[in-house]
Amino acid sequence: MAVNIVLISTYELGRQPFGLASPAAWLRKRGHRVVALDLARQSLDESAIGAAGLIAIYLPMHTATRLAAQLIPQLRKQNPRAHLCCYGLYAPMNVDYLRMLGVSTILGGEFEEGLAHLAERLAAGGETIALPAESLISMARLQFEVPDRSGMPAMEKYAHLIVPGDGHRIVGSTEASRGCKHLCRHCPIVPVYKGVFRIVSRDVVLEDVRRQVAAGAQHITFGDPDFFNGVRHAMELAEVFHREFPVVTYDVTIKIEHLLKFEKHLPALRDTGCLFVISAVESVDDTVLGFLEKGHTREDFLRVAKTFRDLGMTLHPTFVPFTPWTTEDGYLDLLRVIEQQGVIENVAPIQLGIRLLIPAGSRMLELEEVRRLVGPFDPQSLAYPWKNADPRMDALSETVQEIAATAERQKESRAATFERIWMAAHAAAGLSAPKISPPTRSQAGVPFLSEPWYCCAEPTRDQLVSIGAQKPLAKNAVASADGFV
């Protein structure tokens, strides 16, 4: 017996959600009727919701979970008979809260098989019992299906690649691996995967890319938490990718630690069409990096930045500038490093206003110092609140976020926005701001994605939007990050 299933995504970094396309393939292959709804790009289909026997919501990150929490009561009202499931990285991290909202099944880790089994139980008419906590997360080695993107909004509706002086390109996305073998304290992958990562077979990845290129994709984003977790798999895939799609470019995300360890592979990335590499530097303060257990130092970042310049490659560093340990001098130092390294155009302005997010299960809570400074867990924000010992730092974070949000609305250049942040930070410290060196021609031509969120982050006031409507949802949302790498 087939089940009517609705898969829902509320937010996934401006990409066509892999977390809908992959389980859709599994479920349709087993004869179920699947409607995939990406509410970041389309309205809620009330008729599909009303007919569903299973409604499953994909929660890959904090923002998606916050939005889903507001959606679930509406879904229950529209179809009280449907079985509600939440799956993805943030589902098991927020199990108690989701249960309170009426979610019956929680699936984390490698979720496709769990969704398929759940649909089978519903099809058989059996009572579906909420899974016990120890069964929430699966690390099974799955034989992945080629993602089924049929019925989803067209790629043209998603984030696109901006190439200064050369317009924009349609962007597709896929994943060559999931999970991560590293244990960075602030990363949300760690409480779920605990150092495990899983490979998606090359044939599946290439067929997914093949179909997206046929549909018009000119650039592919590899959404792996770290493309070099399985470096042999990654480099073999890059070579085959380039041979089959020589004019299609791509981008990847790689840790600073891996960019150093596997530096010999960087020329091959460049030569196979990798336009840029995203890397979560997080901080240039070695003390903060130690708290985060990032596995790299300030000097490591500077070395990688030089290597990229020497190779003619583009590095997009991302940051979590505001932590409990951030000082005025430390923030100004970060801005100086960005300016001196010539990467102003490489950094999305919102990255300069992001605060450390401490969600449920975070390894940050292993530190006694962190446990002392955080407040009680806030179920509404799904995080442990904290304040800097210097209230001027919290105020500066809000100022920088507002500058970045205004610049995004007005389509202001990154250089102009950085200068405004530079002036504001110096003014907050009671200092006169030095003149910023103008970018060179090569620095001004940096390609980037139109979606400003490169990592898993809470939205700003302007970006936390209600389901299916472009209007502010909360007045006091702040930008926080729980970066992938």
N, C-alpha and C positions, 0 to 999 in steps of 0.2 A: 504494500500500500504506500502510495506517495504522500509526502507531507508538504504542505505549503509553507515555505520557509522565507523569511525576510532577514537578510543580512544588512546591518546598518553600520556605517562609519560616520562619525561626527567631525573628525579632523585627522588628517595625516600629512602635514607638512606641504600642502599644496600639490600632492601627488595623487594620481589615480590609485586608490587603495589596493595594495597587494593583499592586505588582510581581508578584503572581500573577494577578490578574483581567485585566490588560491582555494579557500574553502568552497566557493561556488563550483569550481571544477570537481571537487570531491563529491559534493552533494548531488550535482546534476548527473554525474556518472552513475550514481546509485538510483537514479530515477526520480529524484525529488524535484519539485517545482520551486525554483529559487528566484527571488527578486532581490537585487543588490541596490541599496540606496546609499549614495554618498551625500549626506546632508550638508556638507561644505559647499556643494555645487548644485544641489537640487532640493526641491521641497519634499516633505513627507507625503508618501502615497497612502492616503487613508484607506483606500479600497484594498490595497495589498495588506496593510496592517490588520484590517478587519477580517480578512480571509486566512490569516496565518495561524498555523498550529504551533510554529516555533518562530520566535523573534530573537535573533542573536546579535548582540552589539559588540563591535570590535573596539577594544581599549588599548591601543599601542602606547599611549603616553598620557601625561597628566592633563593636558588641555582636553583631549578627547573624553577623559573620564569626567571632568567637571561638566562638560556639555551633556554627556550621556545622563548624568545624575538629574539634570533638569528635564530630560526627555522621558525618562522611564515612567514617571507618574502619568504622563499623557498617553503613553503606550498602554499602560494597564487600564486606563479609563476607556480607551478606544476598543481594546480587545482583552477583557479580563480572563478569557479562556486560554489565551496563548501561553505557552511555556516560555519563560524569559531566561535567556542565557547571556552572560557576558564572557568574552574571551579575549586573550591577548595579554601583553606584559602587565598592565595595571589591574587586571581583573583579580588575580589572587592576592595582590598587594592591598586590595581594598575589600576583601571578602565580607567582613562584618557589615560595612556600610552598604554594600550592594545587597546583601541578604535583607537588611532592614528596608531597602527600597522595594523588595519583593522579587529579587532575582533568584531563581531556583537553582541554576547550574552555573558554576564558575570554572573556566578552563584556562590554564596558563601553559607557557612553554610551547610545545609542538601541538597545536590545538586542532588541526584538521581531522585527525582520526577520532578525537573525542567528540567533535561535532557530528561526524558521520555515525558514530555509535549512538549518540543521543537521538538523532533522527530515526535510526532503526528502532529504538525502544518506543519512541512516540508512534511510529508507523504500526508497530505491533499492538498498540493500544494499552501497553503496560503502564503501571504507575511509575513515573520518573522521580526517583528519590534524589534529593540534593546530595551531591557527592561529598564524602567526608573530607576534612581538610588535607589529609595526607594524600588524597587522590586528585587534588586540584591541578597539580603541575606534572606534565608529561615530558620526559626527555627521550621518548622513543625515537629511534632512527626511522624516519618515514621515507617511503618512496613517493616523492612529491609528484603531483599531477601538474601539467602545464596550466597556468592560471587561465581562467575563463573570464574575460573582460566584457563579454557580450551584455548589452543592456545598461552598461555604465555610461556616465557622461563622457563625451569625446575628449581626447587628450588636449585638444585646443582650448578646453575650458579650464585647464589646470595651469600651474606655474609654467612659465616659459623661460628659455635661455635668452638673456640680453647680451649681445655682442656689440660693444660700443663701436659705432661707425659702420656696423653691418646688420642692423636691425635685430630681429629676434627669431628664435627657432622653436619648433614644437618639441616638447620634452616627454619622453616615456620614462618608465621606471620599472625596476625589477629587483630581485634579491638573489645573490649567489650564495649567501650563508645567513644563518640566524644565531642569536646568542653571542657570547664573547668569552674568550678564555682568560680575560683579565678581571681584576677585582677592585677597580677604582671605587673608593668609598661612596661617592655621591651618585654613582650610576644606578639607574633603576633596573638595568638588566641583571645586575649581580644577585639581588634577593631571589630572582626566579631561576636563572640559569646556573648560578654558582660556579662560574668558570668553564661551563660547557658551551660548545658551539656546534652547530650542525650545518653540513654542506648541502646545498641544493644542486642536483646533478647538472653537469654542463649542458646536456641535451635539453633538459627542461628550461634552463635559463635562455639558451639560444633560441628555442622555439618561441618563448615568450617575447624575446626581442624581435624575432623575425616577424611575428604578427603585428607588433607595434610599429615597426618600420613600414610594413605594408600599409598600415593605417595612417601613415604620415609622420611618424616620429623622426626627427633629425638629430636628436641628442638623447642619450639614455643616462638616467641617474641610477647608480647602483646603491640601493638603500641599506646595504650591509652595515651593521654596527662598526665593523672594521674589515675592510676588503682584504687586508693582509693577515687575518686570523689563520686562514689556510692559504699561505702565499703561493704554493705550487698550483693549487686549484685556481687561484686568482690570475696568475700570470699565463697559465695555459688558456684560460678563458679569454683573457685580453687579446692574446695572439689570434685565436680562432675568430673572435669577434671582429677584429680589424680586417682579417682576410675576407670575411663574408660581407662586412659592411664598411668598406674603406672610407666612405665619406661621412659616416655617422660618428659623431664625437660622444664622449661620455665623461662622467665625473664619479669620484669615489670618496669614501671617508676612511682615513687611516690615522692611527695614533702616532704622535711624535716618536714614541719609543720604537714603533715599527718602521717609521721612515728612516730612522737611524740604522736599525738592525738590518734592514733590507734595502739599503741605499743603492746597491748595485742594480736593483730592478727598476729604479726610477726612470732611466733613459728609455726602457722598453715601454713603460706606461706612457711617457710623452710621445713616443713614436707610433703607438697604436691608437692615438686619438684622444688621450685623456686631457681634457681642457683644463681641469683644475682638481686639486685634492683638498678636501675639507678635513681639518684636524682640530680637535678640541684641546686647545692649549690651556684654557681655563684661567691661568694666572702666569705672571712673570715673577712672582714672589716665591722663592724656594720654600719658605715656611708654610705658605698656603698650599703649595703643591704637595708638601709632605703630609699635611692634614688630609688632603684629598686622595693620597696614594696614587697619583697619576702615573708614576713610573718614569717621569722625565724631570729635568731641571730647566731653569731659565736658560742656561748655556746651551742645553740640548735644543731648545726652540731656536735660539739664534743661529746655531749651526745648521739646522734644517732650513731656516729661512735663507741662509747664504747658499746652501746647496741648490735650492730651487732657483735662486737668481742665476747661479752659474749655469744651470741646465736650461735656462729659459722657460721654466715651468711656473705655474701659478699656484700659490698656496692660499687657501681661505682659512685663516685661523678663527676659531670661535672662543668665546671667553665667558667666565662667570666672575665679573669684576667685583661684585659686592658680596662679601662673605662676612661672618662675624669678626674676622681678623683684618679686614680692609681698613687702611688708614688714608688720610688725605695724601700723604707723601706716596703711599703705595699706588693709589689711583692715578696720580699725576705721572708716576714712573711708568705705568702701563701705557698711558697716552704717549709719553715720550718714546717708548720703545716702538710703538706702532708707527709713529712718525719717522723715527730714525731708520726703521727697517723698510720704509717705503711701501707699507701695506695698508695705507688709509683706504684706498679703493677696494681692498680685499675684504674689509670687515664691514658687515652690515651694521649700521648705527645702533640698532636695538641691542646688539651684542654688548654694547658699552654700558647698558643700564640694567642688565640681568642680575638678579639676586640668587644666591644659593637656595635651592629647594630641598627640603628634608622631608620626603614622603614616608609613609608607613613602610617599615622594613628596611629603611636606609642603613647602610653600614656606618654612616656618620654617627649614628646613635651608639656605636661601640666606644666612642670617645667620651670619657667622663666630662671633659670640658664642654662638649656639645650638649650632653644630657643636662648639665647645670644651666645652660643659657637658654634652652628652648622652653616654650610654654607647652601646656597640654595639647595633645593632638586635636586639631580643628577639623571635624568631619565635613564642614562646609567647603573649606579650601583644600581638604585632603592632604594636609601638611602640618608639620610642627612649626609654629611661628617662632621667629627670633628677631631680635633687634641688635644693631651694632651698639657697642658701648659708647660710641660717639654719635649722637643723634644727627649730626651734620651729614654723616655718611648715608643714613636712610633718606634724608631730605635730598641729597645729591642724586641718589638713585632715582627718585621720583622725578627730579628735574630732567635728568638725562633721558628717562623714558618718554617724557612729554616732548622733548626736543625731537627724539627719534620718531615718535608717532606723528607729530606735525609734519616732519620732513617727508614721511611716507605718504601722507595725504596730499602734500603739495608737490610730490615727485621731485624733491630737491636732490641735488647731487650729493654723493657720499662725502666728497671733499668739503663742501659747504657745511654739511651737517656736522662733520668731525670738527670743523673750526668752531662752530657754535658750542659743541660739547667741551672743547678745549678751553674756550673763554669762560664758560660756566664753571668748570672745575677749578680753574685758577682763581676766579672771583670768589668761589666758596672757601678757598684757602686763604683769601686776603692777599693774593699775589697778582702781580701784573703778568699777563700772558705773553710769552715770547712769540715772535712771528714764526709761522709755520712755513717750512720750505715748500715751494710749489712742486707738484708731482711732475716727474719726467713724462715724456710721451708714452713710453712703454707702461708706466704705472697707471696712466689714465685709461688705458685700453683693456682693462681687466674684465673678462666675461663673468657673469654671475646669474644666478636664478632669481626670477622676479619675486618668488616667495621668500620673505626675509627670515623665516625660521629654519635655521640649519640644524638645530638640535631640539631635543625634547624639552619644550618650555611652556610655561604658562603664558597666556596672552596678555597684552597690555589692555588698558581700558577699552581702546577702540577695537581690539581684535577678539575679545570674548563676546561672541555674537549669539543671538538666540537661534534655535534650529529653524532653518529655512527662511530667515529674515535678517537683513543686514541692519540691525540696530543694536546699540549697546545693551548688554545683558546685566552687567554689574558695574557699579560705580567705583568700587575699590579694588578691582583686580590689579595685581602687579605682575611684572614680568619676572619669572624665576626660571631657573634651568636645572635640568637633571641630565646633562649631556651624555650622549651615547659612548663617547670614547675619551 
